[in-house]
Structures are given as C-alpha cells and as structure tokens.
C-alpha cells in the first residue's frame, strides 16, 4: 500500500494556521492568561490557613461538619509540605479550564439534545477528542501558544470537553417526554420549556458531567507541567525528572486532596441545586439519629457566610494575609535588576541544573527575579523561539542539538560557549573487562539484556545514537536504546553497579558519574559521534537588547571542568530540592566565579 503522508499534511496545515491566524492565537493566549492570572491572584491573596478555613466552611455547608474538618486537615497538610502556592496554581488552571469548557459544552449539549443530526455529527468528533492520547494535544498547543499555562489549559479544555457535552445531552434527553408534551400543551414556548422544565430536571446529570470535566482537568495537570504549566503538575514533573520519591509523593497526595475536595463538593452542589436532590437530602437528615446527626450537621447559608467573614476579619486583625518578606540580596552587589524578571529554562541534565541555579543565584544577588522552569528539550527551544523563555544555559552546539538549532536558530541568539569541548559516549563499568570500544559490543547483546540505557528521548544524543552510531557499528538490530530520563539512567546504573552486572548507559563528559563510579568510555574508532560540542548559552531574540548587562556577563562567563564537576558534585551532596543552597555554599568557596556573574 502506498505511503500516506498524513503527518506532512498536518505539518503543512499547522504552518498555514501559524502564518495566517497568529493574531487569533495571541488574542486567545492573552484572554486565557488574563483569566488565569486573575483567578490565581484571588486564590493566592489570603494566607493559606485562612483560605483553608474558607474552603472548610464551604465543605461544612455542603456536606456536614465532618467533611469540613477533613477538608481543613487536608489543605493544612498541603500547606505543611510547602506546596500551597503550587496547589493554588493547579486549582486556578482547573477552574479556568472548567469555566471555558462549560461555556462551550453546555450549549453544544443542548443543541445536540434538540437535533439528532447535530448529535450524529458531534459524536465521532467527541470520540476522537476523548480517545486521542492527551499528551498529543500539547504539541499543537506549544506551537500555537508557546510554553506556560496556556497550552496546558487549551489541552485540558479539549480533553475534558466530551463528557460535558455528552452528559448535558443525556440529561435533557432523559427528561420524561410527557412532561415536555404537557408544557407544550399549556402553550409554553420551547425556550421556556428548556429553561423551566428540562434543565432543572436534567441538573443532576449535568452536574455529574461538570464533575467529570473537573476530574479530567486534574488528570491533565501533570502533563501540563511538562510544558511549563507549573503548579502541582510541575512539582510531579520535577520529581519524575530527578527521581525524587519524596517530592513525587507529596505532590501526588496534594493532587489527591484537591481532587477529593472538588469531587465531593461538586457532587454535593449537584444535590443542592436539584429539587429531587434536596428532597432526598431532607429525608436522609430526618432519618439520622444521635452522633451521626452531629457529624452531618450543616449550617444555614447565612451562618456559613458569617463564618467566612469572621475568619477574614480575624486574619486581617492578626496580619496573616499574604506579603511575606522579600528575599535578601548580597551586600555590596549593585542592585541593577530592580525586580525585573528573567526566565531560565532547563532540562534535568546535571550541567544544565548546575548552570541554571548558578545563574539564578547570581542574578538574584543583583536584584533580578528569576523564574527557573524545568521543561522537555523540544518545549524549551519552542519557548525560547516564541519568547516565553529568556535564556537556556545548556545548549550543546553545533552537533548534538543541531536539529533544534536548524529549526529555531533564526529566532534565537547564541551568546557563546561557556564550557567545552564536550564528548558523547556509551559507557560501561570497568569490571566489564572485554568491552573497550563500541565495536566490542557486537555479539554481546545477551550479556547486556539487549539494552543500552538511554536518557530523555528528545535529547540530540539519543537521536544520534539510534540513527547514526548503532547502525554504523552494526548494533541496531542487536541492541534497543531504552528511552527514559537522565535520573532514571543513573538509577539503573547505580542498581547494576551495586550487583556488578554488565550495563551500557548513555553518558557524556563532563559528568559527575565518572567521579562516583569507575566507568569506561567506549572508544569510537569510526568517529560516529563526531567532534565534541561546546555548552552554549542561548537566548530569545532581543534579550541582549532588553538586558544588555546580563547578556554581556553571560558572554564572558566561563567554567573549567574542575569548577563544573565540583559544582555538580556539591549539588549531589547537598540533596534534591536544595540546588540553590548548594550553589551558595559552592560560591563561598569560589568567589572568583561570583565576580563573573
């Protein structure tokens, strides 16, 4: 069968839309960003425990005293693990996505319920939207809207739209036809029949659809974190990238608490707005006795509102609203930043983490506000080209990341290499005696389980290994390159090294693994890897004009191999989540580097 170039057609369509509708995407991005920033500002304004109390009062009103106490305990736990701001960002993302989804889904559901033809047309489209892997939606999202919360929100809207439409249509279609006929017989207009008969009776089903929209939105937060969506999804993505079990568990539990609260509250609200639900609740309350009646006690709305006002007044009197102390800056360093923001993107490679947090500390000492975001490599270059990211300090050029430079180079500025030359390699532990070069791997695949443990699939080194290095040595049929992450590769190396098992891993120099393990770089007699790269600092177009002092310092910045590997080792020694603390300690011992920044 002839090859159908479906992907090429889609690429052409995307390019056409970018050229002719960029103004529309910018308008949508501005609208969504404004809505998100407004909701996030409102949710982040109160002190955490105050807002937890307000949410608990809402749970008490909707579900009872026990629900209120559990809600407060859950949100207090989120605050205690220092993830409150991330949780509010996630809640803002979900609320914006849900609001926009319902504005689209409910009218579509009503239309489909009143027209069989419309329903027939919508059904396959909704099936496509719901069954397409959610991560795929991020690709056009990044291309059209760049990195940040907007592509995450757009992808969430598309993924969560189908249940909103389906449940609205189902709820209206399930309304007893005789009731509709009776309303029509009394001369009720179709519009009034919809508003006064069908929608009130369909509300329980519609609220179930809203619940599903919210739950699907929460399921997307981790995926949104991959493109700079931040929030709890960003925390989970950072945990995955660094194999940080503790952070992953804390962020996961926080998502569960948020999901349970929203699930229970929307379910209870659905019963409150439905006449049938209110009658069922009244019967249930009348049947309860003793202690159960105390735990299920629900205040009147006026009492619940009074409780919220009391909390707000008490918090104001105690001064517990937001507005913490500003970060201290280094004494004697000119404060040239004056609070301006510089965003630095990085991928979880050790030299990238080290250089990013080094520059974060150096710029903050000069009065800049630095936003450091972990991203996938493709999303990072897309964000730089689109102007959402200012700087990345770990571009391997001209070879390893040549594919990205070829695609985006005309929209980027290269401030030069701060380290080099580098080398790419496949490495094995030194106890694997009879393997010293890539050619020696041939015929020994069974010893290595037919695998070479790789890193992020978006890394240029991975593409070179699969497309060039293995075929050149005749290893592509014998070995499979396992896609994963840098921390995952290091975890597998640590496990195999402890058991003295043969293992082949993708590595590069400089890397602290060579100081921690006795490893052999496999020789490349055919030169398949090519010459070594320099590690460059790359910025968005125009950054040097906007921040000439920062750009000048980055152009003149250099690190030796001893300095870089020492900084990487210090970060490893200090522990995960304490990168900037490690950088400060390292700078105290290297004042010459602090002067360069």
Secondary structure, DSSP 8 states (H G I E B T S, - for coil): -----HHHHHHHHHHHHHHHSHHHHHHHHHHHHHHHHHHHHHHHHS-HHHHHHHHHHHHHHHH-HHHHHHHHHHHHHHHHTT-HHHHHHHHHHHHHHHHHHHHHHHHHHHHHHH-HHHHHHHHHHHHHHHHS-GGGHHHHHHHHH-SSHHHHHHHHHHHHHHHHHHHHHHHHHTS-HHHHHHHHHTT--HHHHIIIIIHHHHHHHHHHHHHHHHHHHHHTHHHHHTTT--HHHHHHHHHHHHT-HHHHHHHHHHHHHHHHHHHHHHHHHHHHHSHHHHHHHHHHHHH--THHHHHT----HHHHHHHHHHHHHHHHHHT-SS--------TTS---STT-EEEEEE-S-HHHHHHHHHHHHHHHHTT-EEEEEE--HHHHHHHHHHTS--EEEEEEETTTTHHHHHHHGGGEEEEEEEEE--EEEEEEETT-TT--BGGGGTT-TTTTTTEEE---TTSHHHHHIIIIIHHHTT-TTT-EEE---HHHHHHHHHHHHHTT---EEEEEES-THHHHS-EEE-B-TT-TT-S--EEEEEEETTHHHHSHHHHHHHHH----HHHHHHHHHHHHHH-TT-HHHHHHHHHHH-HHHHHH-
